[in-house]
Amino acid sequence: MDADWVKCFEANVFSGVRLSRLYLPAMKSANCGRIIFISSESAVQIPAEMIH
């Protein structure tokens, strides 16, 4: 069961962390940049298949 949670966390959280790490050095070099995370309404209206 923990493996299911880790899989979801990897996909939903760490994917953004890794993407940020990829772009951060170039943004720091340019002294400019933004990382904006946008979520969906699923946080409020949770589909049954996404209960995690």
Phi, psi and omega in degrees: 000321177300325180299324178296316179295318179297318179300315180293319179295318178301314183288320189266335183247303185293337176298319177290322177297314181294320178297319178298316179298326180294315185272340185302315180301318179293322179292322177293319178297321180279352184055035182198147174149160179219143171239118183239123177259130180241128179258185181242176178290353179298340177291334182256315178251089189280119175293145183303324182283354181239035186298335178299000000 
